[in-house]
Amino acid sequence: MTDPGQAFRFATVTPQGTQWLLRRNCSLAPRQLASVFGLLALASLGIAGFFWSHGAWMVMPFALLEVLAVGLAFVVYARHAVDHERISLLGDRLVVELESAGRTQRAEFRRAWVRVEPRTNDGSLIEVFGDGRSVSVGRFVQAGMRPALAREIRLALRGA
């Protein structure tokens, strides 16, 4: 097991194990986004309602179309706002969980058989190999920092 006092840049070390939680850098949570959308829709439809009441009836269909398009874009954004990758080193197991749009994929590897390598040397995603399977991680880490993340995972796997 890794030394609990060891400082990692990306990981959190606890007595139970080491965990890397990699997530999107989102400025708004889905609940905040819903509030912003509600205010935006209210303003747009309020202005359209004013013009509609003064005889410019064609403004309202375009305002509704605008609110629908912005709402659709917000839904797509909100579905992926909480996407994350969780890599946990617990005893003799490395567990990788990938969540995307509410769907979670989980892969478990035996610590002794895990290999961690970049897909290529150009800062691409990190491949975790073991037990005849592989998983790509590092989507939420800048490309230039992925080699450091891979080194950190390899160091924790060695128990150094």
Residue frames as a rotation matrix with the C-alpha (Angstrom) as fourth column:
MET 1
0.585 0.811 0.000 0.00
0.811 -0.585 0.000 0.00
0.000 0.000 -1.000 0.00
THR 2
0.021 -0.558 0.830 1.18
0.423 -0.747 -0.513 3.52
0.906 0.361 0.220 -0.63
ASP 3
-0.681 -0.360 -0.637 2.43
0.730 -0.269 -0.628 5.61
0.055 -0.893 0.447 2.22
PRO 4
0.368 0.929 -0.046 -0.50
0.929 -0.366 0.050 7.77
0.030 -0.061 -0.998 3.46
GLY 5
0.363 -0.284 -0.888 1.89
0.303 -0.865 0.400 10.67
-0.881 -0.414 -0.228 3.93
GLN 6
-0.571 -0.622 0.535 3.05
0.676 0.013 0.737 10.54
-0.465 0.783 0.413 0.30
ALA 7
-0.093 0.509 -0.856 2.05
-0.223 -0.848 -0.480 13.64
-0.970 0.147 0.192 -1.64
PHE 8
-0.431 0.084 0.899 0.38
0.840 0.401 0.365 13.07
-0.330 0.912 -0.243 -4.97
ARG 9
-0.969 0.050 -0.241 -0.69
-0.130 -0.935 0.329 15.81
-0.209 0.350 0.913 -7.32
PHE 10
-0.528 0.790 -0.312 -3.90
-0.566 -0.054 0.823 14.18
0.633 0.611 0.475 -8.58
ALA 11
-0.176 0.426 -0.887 -4.72
0.312 0.879 0.360 11.56
0.934 -0.213 -0.288 -5.94
THR 12
0.239 0.270 0.933 -6.20
-0.873 -0.360 0.328 11.48
0.425 -0.893 0.150 -2.49
VAL 13
-0.442 -0.467 -0.766 -4.53
-0.046 0.864 -0.501 8.98
0.896 -0.187 -0.403 -0.17
THR 14
0.327 0.568 0.755 -6.52
-0.883 -0.101 0.458 7.54
0.337 -0.817 0.469 2.73
PRO 15
-0.411 -0.471 0.780 -5.91
-0.751 0.661 0.004 4.53
-0.517 -0.584 -0.626 4.98
GLN 16
0.433 0.662 0.611 -8.36
-0.131 0.717 -0.685 2.57
-0.892 0.217 0.397 2.76
GLY 17
0.171 -0.392 0.904 -6.43
0.896 0.444 0.023 3.27
-0.410 0.806 0.427 -0.44
THR 18
-0.711 -0.443 -0.546 -5.54
0.111 -0.837 0.535 5.80
-0.694 0.320 0.645 -3.09
GLN 19
0.193 0.858 0.477 -8.15
0.814 0.131 -0.565 7.45
-0.547 0.497 -0.673 -5.28
TRP 20
-0.929 -0.349 -0.124 -7.99
0.193 -0.742 0.642 9.68
-0.315 0.572 0.757 -8.33
LEU 21
0.162 0.986 0.049 -11.17
0.719 -0.084 -0.690 11.62
-0.676 0.147 -0.722 -9.10
LEU 22
-0.889 -0.457 -0.023 -10.92
0.274 -0.573 0.772 13.30
-0.366 0.680 0.635 -12.48
ARG 23
0.097 0.990 0.098 -13.83
0.817 -0.023 -0.576 15.47
-0.568 0.136 -0.811 -13.53
ARG 24
0.089 0.093 0.992 -14.85
0.840 -0.542 -0.025 18.18
0.535 0.835 -0.127 -15.93
ASN 25
-0.799 -0.297 -0.523 -14.10
0.518 -0.782 -0.347 21.78
-0.306 -0.548 0.779 -15.10
CYS 26
-0.147 0.856 0.496 -17.66
0.804 -0.189 0.564 23.11
0.576 0.482 -0.660 -15.20
SER 27
-0.906 -0.190 0.378 -18.48
0.007 -0.900 -0.436 26.64
0.423 -0.393 0.817 -14.18
LEU 28
-0.280 0.885 0.371 -22.16
-0.946 -0.320 0.049 25.86
0.162 -0.337 0.927 -13.54
ALA 29
-0.878 0.141 0.457 -23.75
-0.055 0.919 -0.390 22.86
-0.475 -0.367 -0.799 -11.84
PRO 30
-0.740 0.629 0.237 -26.90
0.520 0.313 0.795 21.47
0.426 0.712 -0.559 -13.52
ARG 31
0.099 0.808 -0.581 -29.14
0.978 -0.186 -0.092 23.10
-0.182 -0.559 -0.809 -10.87
GLN 32
-0.225 -0.252 -0.941 -27.53
0.185 -0.960 0.212 26.50
-0.957 -0.127 0.263 -11.44
LEU 33
-0.987 -0.156 0.037 -27.84
0.050 -0.086 0.995 25.99
-0.152 0.984 0.093 -15.18
ALA 34
-0.348 0.933 0.087 -31.59
0.896 0.304 0.322 25.32
0.274 0.190 -0.943 -14.80
SER 35
0.200 0.386 -0.900 -31.97
0.691 -0.707 -0.150 28.60
-0.695 -0.592 -0.408 -12.90
VAL 36
-0.606 -0.498 -0.620 -30.08
-0.104 -0.723 0.683 30.53
-0.788 0.479 0.386 -15.58
PHE 37
-0.914 0.304 0.268 -32.18
0.361 0.311 0.879 28.89
0.184 0.901 -0.394 -18.30
GLY 38
-0.051 0.957 -0.286 -35.41
0.996 0.027 -0.089 29.73
-0.077 -0.290 -0.954 -16.46
LEU 39
0.071 0.009 -0.997 -34.45
0.306 -0.952 0.014 33.39
-0.949 -0.307 -0.070 -16.16
LEU 40
-0.854 -0.444 -0.271 -33.35
-0.140 -0.306 0.942 33.52
-0.501 0.842 0.199 -19.80
ALA 41
-0.707 0.654 0.269 -36.58
0.654 0.462 0.599 31.89
0.267 0.600 -0.754 -21.01
LEU 42
0.136 0.773 -0.620 -38.69
0.892 -0.368 -0.263 34.17
-0.431 -0.517 -0.739 -18.83
ALA 43
-0.242 -0.305 -0.921 -36.95
-0.012 -0.948 0.317 37.28
-0.970 0.087 0.226 -20.19
SER 44
-0.981 -0.193 -0.034 -37.18
-0.042 0.039 0.998 36.14
-0.191 0.981 -0.046 -23.82
LEU 45
-0.493 0.862 0.114 -40.83
0.808 0.406 0.426 35.11
0.321 0.303 -0.897 -23.60
GLY 46
0.055 0.479 -0.876 -41.69
0.720 -0.627 -0.297 38.24
-0.691 -0.615 -0.379 -21.62
ILE 47
-0.566 -0.333 -0.755 -40.27
-0.240 -0.809 0.536 40.48
-0.789 0.484 0.378 -24.34
ALA 48
-0.969 0.240 0.059 -41.97
0.148 0.376 0.915 38.39
0.197 0.895 -0.399 -27.03
GLY 49
-0.255 0.925 -0.283 -45.25
0.964 0.220 -0.150 38.61
-0.076 -0.311 -0.947 -25.11
PHE 50
-0.174 0.123 -0.977 -44.98
0.237 -0.958 -0.163 42.39
-0.956 -0.260 0.138 -24.98
PHE 51
-0.805 -0.189 -0.562 -44.54
-0.453 -0.416 0.789 42.62
-0.383 0.890 0.250 -28.76
TRP 52
-0.830 0.557 0.035 -47.25
0.497 0.709 0.501 40.01
0.254 0.434 -0.865 -29.36
SER 53
-0.112 0.818 -0.564 -49.71
0.863 -0.201 -0.463 42.05
-0.492 -0.539 -0.684 -27.28
HIS 54
-0.090 0.017 -0.996 -48.90
-0.183 -0.983 0.000 45.07
-0.979 0.183 0.091 -29.46
GLY 55
0.735 0.592 -0.331 -49.71
-0.433 0.035 -0.901 43.26
-0.522 0.805 0.282 -32.69
ALA 56
-0.015 -0.788 -0.616 -46.32
-0.972 0.156 -0.176 41.80
0.235 0.596 -0.768 -33.68
TRP 57
0.714 0.497 0.493 -47.58
-0.637 0.753 0.164 38.22
-0.290 -0.431 0.854 -33.44
MET 58
0.790 -0.434 -0.433 -44.67
-0.062 0.646 -0.761 36.69
0.610 0.628 0.483 -35.40
VAL 59
-0.059 -0.849 0.526 -42.23
-0.805 -0.271 -0.528 37.46
0.591 -0.454 -0.667 -32.57
MET 60
0.309 0.266 0.913 -43.70
-0.882 0.439 0.171 34.77
-0.355 -0.858 0.370 -30.29
PRO 61
0.999 0.045 0.012 -43.05
-0.038 0.939 -0.343 31.71
-0.026 0.342 0.939 -32.54
PHE 62
0.389 -0.921 0.006 -39.42
-0.018 -0.014 -1.000 32.78
0.921 0.389 -0.022 -32.99
ALA 63
-0.089 -0.366 0.926 -39.02
-0.929 -0.304 -0.210 33.36
0.358 -0.879 -0.313 -29.26
LEU 64
0.692 0.396 0.603 -40.43
-0.597 0.785 0.169 29.88
-0.407 -0.477 0.780 -28.58
LEU 65
0.893 -0.420 -0.161 -38.05
0.159 0.631 -0.759 28.41
0.420 0.652 0.631 -31.15
GLU 66
0.076 -0.892 0.447 -35.15
-0.450 -0.430 -0.783 30.26
0.890 -0.141 -0.434 -29.50
VAL 67
0.106 0.029 0.994 -36.08
-0.990 0.092 0.103 29.01
-0.088 -0.995 0.039 -26.02
LEU 68
0.938 0.268 0.220 -36.44
-0.244 0.961 -0.132 25.46
-0.247 0.070 0.966 -27.35
ALA 69
0.645 -0.754 -0.125 -33.00
0.109 0.253 -0.961 25.56
0.756 0.607 0.245 -29.05
VAL 70
-0.150 -0.699 0.699 -31.28
-0.707 -0.418 -0.570 27.03
0.691 -0.580 -0.432 -25.98
GLY 71
0.418 0.400 0.815 -33.07
-0.870 0.435 0.233 24.50
-0.262 -0.807 0.530 -23.76
LEU 72
0.989 -0.081 -0.122 -31.85
0.023 0.909 -0.416 21.64
0.144 0.408 0.901 -25.92
ALA 73
0.214 -0.970 0.113 -28.26
-0.091 -0.135 -0.987 22.94
0.973 0.201 -0.117 -25.75
PHE 74
-0.104 -0.204 0.973 -28.53
-0.943 -0.292 -0.162 23.27
0.317 -0.934 -0.162 -21.96
VAL 75
0.805 0.436 0.402 -29.83
-0.541 0.818 0.195 19.69
-0.244 -0.374 0.895 -21.65
VAL 76
0.761 -0.598 -0.251 -26.87
0.218 0.601 -0.769 18.37
0.611 0.531 0.587 -23.63
TYR 77
-0.124 -0.826 0.550 -24.49
-0.412 -0.461 -0.786 20.38
0.903 -0.324 -0.283 -21.46
ALA 78
0.137 0.253 0.958 -26.16
-0.988 -0.030 0.149 19.32
0.067 -0.967 0.246 -18.20
ARG 79
0.963 0.235 -0.130 -26.06
-0.237 0.972 0.005 15.61
0.127 0.026 0.992 -19.13
HIS 80
0.474 -0.858 -0.195 -22.27
0.540 0.459 -0.706 15.78
0.695 0.230 0.681 -19.33
ALA 81
0.394 -0.312 0.864 -21.61
-0.512 -0.856 -0.075 18.35
0.763 -0.413 -0.497 -16.57
VAL 82
0.511 -0.160 0.845 -21.08
-0.812 0.235 0.535 15.68
-0.284 -0.959 -0.010 -13.92
ASP 83
0.848 -0.309 -0.430 -19.07
-0.014 0.799 -0.602 13.25
0.529 0.516 0.673 -16.06
HIS 84
0.412 -0.763 0.498 -16.02
-0.901 -0.261 0.347 11.92
-0.135 -0.591 -0.795 -14.24
GLU 85
0.336 -0.429 -0.838 -13.41
-0.113 0.865 -0.488 9.19
0.935 0.259 0.243 -14.00
ARG 86
0.586 -0.164 0.793 -12.66
-0.807 -0.036 0.589 7.56
-0.068 -0.986 -0.154 -10.66
ILE 87
0.226 -0.619 -0.752 -9.57
-0.166 0.736 -0.656 5.39
0.960 0.273 0.063 -10.32
SER 88
0.625 0.070 0.778 -9.28
-0.777 -0.048 0.628 3.62
0.081 -0.996 0.024 -6.98
LEU 89
-0.214 -0.732 -0.646 -6.39
-0.300 0.679 -0.670 1.53
0.930 0.050 -0.365 -5.72
LEU 90
0.403 0.481 0.779 -7.85
-0.904 0.074 0.421 -0.59
0.145 -0.873 0.465 -2.94
GLY 91
0.433 -0.324 0.841 -5.55
-0.351 0.799 0.488 -3.30
-0.830 -0.507 0.232 -1.63
ASP 92
-0.547 -0.665 0.509 -4.73
0.144 0.524 0.839 -5.66
-0.825 0.532 -0.191 -4.49
ARG 93
0.082 0.668 0.740 -7.37
0.952 0.166 -0.256 -4.20
-0.294 0.725 -0.622 -6.88
LEU 94
-0.900 -0.176 -0.400 -7.36
0.031 -0.939 0.342 -1.22
-0.435 0.296 0.850 -9.22
VAL 95
-0.067 0.959 0.275 -10.93
0.857 0.197 -0.477 -0.13
-0.512 0.204 -0.835 -9.96
VAL 96
-0.976 -0.187 -0.114 -11.67
0.089 -0.813 0.575 2.25
-0.201 0.551 0.810 -12.84
GLU 97
-0.047 0.998 0.049 -15.13
0.815 0.067 -0.576 3.82
-0.578 0.013 -0.816 -13.07
LEU 98
-0.975 -0.193 0.112 -16.06
0.218 -0.725 0.653 6.03
-0.045 0.661 0.749 -16.02
GLU 99
-0.088 0.983 -0.163 -19.30
0.684 -0.059 -0.727 8.01
-0.724 -0.176 -0.667 -15.88
SER 100
-0.985 -0.147 -0.088 -20.60
0.029 -0.651 0.758 9.69
-0.169 0.745 0.646 -19.02
ALA 101
-0.566 0.824 -0.017 -24.12
-0.606 -0.402 0.686 11.12
0.559 0.399 0.727 -19.39
GLY 102
0.173 0.681 0.712 -25.36
-0.984 0.156 0.089 9.16
-0.050 -0.716 0.697 -16.39
ARG 103
0.902 0.071 -0.426 -23.96
-0.163 0.969 -0.185 5.82
0.400 0.236 0.886 -17.55
THR 104
0.363 -0.789 0.495 -21.22
-0.859 -0.077 0.506 4.19
-0.361 -0.609 -0.706 -15.49
GLN 105
0.671 -0.318 -0.670 -18.68
-0.177 0.809 -0.561 1.71
0.720 0.494 0.487 -16.81
ARG 106
0.591 -0.467 0.658 -16.60
-0.741 0.008 0.671 -0.18
-0.319 -0.884 -0.341 -14.28
ALA 107
0.568 -0.518 -0.639 -13.45
-0.135 0.708 -0.693 -2.22
0.812 0.480 0.332 -14.80
GLU 108
0.785 -0.324 0.528 -11.53
-0.539 0.064 0.840 -4.00
-0.306 -0.944 -0.124 -12.08
PHE 109
0.491 -0.727 -0.480 -7.92
-0.319 0.363 -0.875 -5.13
0.811 0.583 -0.054 -12.43
ARG 110
0.814 -0.383 -0.437 -5.55
0.581 0.501 0.642 -7.16
-0.027 -0.776 0.630 -10.30
ARG 111
0.854 -0.456 -0.250 -2.86
-0.344 -0.856 0.387 -4.79
-0.391 -0.244 -0.888 -9.08
ALA 112
0.064 -0.913 0.403 0.01
-0.064 0.399 0.915 -7.12
-0.996 -0.085 -0.033 -9.90
TRP 113
-0.210 -0.091 0.973 -1.02
0.829 0.512 0.227 -7.41
-0.519 0.854 -0.032 -13.57
VAL 114
0.790 0.592 -0.159 -1.82
0.444 -0.733 -0.516 -3.77
-0.422 0.337 -0.842 -14.38
ARG 115
-0.450 -0.834 0.319 0.14
0.870 -0.329 0.367 -1.79
-0.201 0.443 0.874 -16.96
VAL 116
0.604 0.574 -0.553 -0.38
0.437 -0.819 -0.372 1.97
-0.667 -0.017 -0.745 -17.33
GLU 117
-0.531 -0.781 0.328 0.81
0.682 -0.165 0.713 3.48
-0.503 0.602 0.620 -20.60
PRO 118
-0.182 0.444 -0.878 -0.02
-0.474 -0.821 -0.317 6.47
-0.861 0.359 0.359 -22.77
ARG 119
0.715 0.511 0.477 -1.77
0.177 0.527 -0.831 5.45
-0.676 0.679 0.286 -25.99
THR 120
0.511 -0.665 0.544 0.92
0.671 -0.088 -0.737 7.36
0.538 0.741 0.401 -27.91
ASN 121
-0.254 -0.725 -0.641 3.60
0.954 -0.295 -0.045 9.83
-0.156 -0.623 0.767 -26.86
ASP 122
-0.642 0.013 0.767 1.64
0.399 -0.849 0.348 12.89
0.655 0.529 0.539 -27.98
GLY 123
-0.929 0.282 0.241 -0.30
-0.363 -0.555 -0.748 13.52
-0.077 -0.782 0.618 -24.76
SER 124
-0.281 0.867 -0.411 -3.19
-0.447 0.261 0.855 11.25
0.849 0.424 0.315 -25.73
LEU 125
0.615 0.640 0.460 -5.31
-0.708 0.192 0.680 9.30
0.347 -0.744 0.571 -23.27
ILE 126
-0.489 -0.743 0.457 -3.76
-0.871 0.443 -0.212 6.87
-0.044 -0.502 -0.864 -20.79
GLU 127
0.246 0.522 -0.816 -4.41
-0.511 0.786 0.348 3.15
0.823 0.331 0.460 -21.30
VAL 128
-0.187 -0.204 0.961 -4.83
-0.923 0.372 -0.101 0.91
-0.336 -0.906 -0.258 -18.26
PHE 129
0.045 0.095 -0.994 -4.19
-0.649 0.759 0.043 -2.72
0.759 0.644 0.096 -19.30
GLY 130
-0.747 -0.363 0.556 -4.73
-0.656 0.537 -0.530 -5.87
-0.106 -0.761 -0.640 -17.29
ASP 131
-0.446 0.563 0.696 -6.59
-0.070 0.753 -0.654 -9.16
-0.892 -0.341 -0.297 -17.15
GLY 132
-0.597 0.140 0.790 -7.08
0.753 0.437 0.492 -9.12
-0.276 0.888 -0.367 -20.94
ARG 133
0.544 0.814 0.205 -8.88
0.839 -0.531 -0.117 -5.76
0.014 0.236 -0.972 -20.90
SER 134
-0.706 -0.708 0.012 -8.00
0.705 -0.704 -0.088 -2.12
0.071 -0.054 0.996 -21.33
VAL 135
0.539 0.809 -0.235 -9.61
0.829 -0.559 -0.023 1.17
-0.150 -0.182 -0.972 -20.35
SER 136
-0.302 -0.577 0.759 -8.72
0.645 -0.710 -0.283 4.69
0.702 0.403 0.586 -21.49
VAL 137
0.505 0.403 -0.763 -8.55
0.841 -0.429 0.330 7.36
-0.195 -0.808 -0.556 -18.77
GLY 138
-0.473 -0.745 -0.470 -7.44
0.675 -0.649 0.349 10.98
-0.566 -0.152 0.811 -18.53
ARG 139
-0.063 0.526 0.848 -10.18
0.914 -0.310 0.261 12.70
0.400 0.792 -0.461 -20.54
PHE 140
0.844 0.519 0.133 -10.52
0.400 -0.777 0.486 15.44
0.356 -0.357 -0.863 -17.93
VAL 141
0.404 -0.811 -0.423 -6.80
0.389 -0.266 0.882 16.13
-0.828 -0.521 0.208 -17.53
GLN 142
0.658 -0.236 -0.715 -4.91
-0.639 -0.676 -0.366 18.49
-0.397 0.698 -0.596 -19.82
ALA 143
0.938 -0.261 -0.226 -2.92
0.023 0.699 -0.714 16.60
0.345 0.665 0.662 -22.45
GLY 144
0.136 -0.966 0.219 0.40
-0.378 -0.255 -0.890 17.92
0.916 0.038 -0.400 -21.12
MET 145
-0.179 -0.156 0.971 -0.37
-0.982 -0.025 -0.185 16.64
0.054 -0.987 -0.149 -17.62
ARG 146
0.794 0.573 -0.201 -1.38
-0.575 0.816 0.053 13.09
0.195 0.073 0.978 -18.62
PRO 147
0.174 -0.776 -0.606 2.18
0.011 0.617 -0.787 11.70
0.985 0.130 0.116 -18.49
ALA 148
-0.680 -0.393 0.619 2.43
-0.556 -0.274 -0.785 12.94
0.478 -0.878 -0.032 -14.88
LEU 149
0.228 0.845 0.483 -0.87
-0.968 0.250 0.020 11.27
-0.103 -0.472 0.875 -14.04
ALA 150
0.748 0.006 -0.664 0.33
-0.269 0.917 -0.295 8.00
0.607 0.399 0.687 -15.61
ARG 151
-0.325 -0.936 -0.137 3.58
-0.105 0.180 -0.978 8.15
0.940 -0.304 -0.157 -13.61
GLU 152
-0.495 0.202 0.845 1.63
-0.854 -0.294 -0.429 8.82
0.162 -0.934 0.318 -10.43
ILE 153
0.643 0.765 0.044 -0.66
-0.765 0.638 0.091 5.81
0.042 -0.092 0.995 -11.00
ARG 154
0.482 -0.549 -0.683 2.34
-0.019 0.773 -0.635 3.58
0.876 0.319 0.362 -11.79
LEU 155
-0.567 -0.720 0.400 4.11
-0.382 -0.200 -0.902 4.79
0.730 -0.664 -0.162 -8.64
ALA 156
-0.112 0.620 0.776 1.06
-0.989 0.010 -0.150 4.02
-0.101 -0.784 0.612 -6.50
LEU 157
0.791 0.412 -0.453 0.71
-0.503 0.859 -0.097 0.57
0.349 0.304 0.886 -8.13
ARG 158
0.037 -0.875 -0.483 4.32
0.029 0.485 -0.874 -0.25
0.999 0.018 0.043 -7.19
GLY 159
0.760 0.333 -0.559 3.54
0.542 0.151 0.827 0.76
0.360 -0.931 -0.065 -3.63
ALA 160
-0.291 -0.955 0.057 6.45
0.819 -0.280 -0.500 3.21
0.494 -0.099 0.864 -3.55
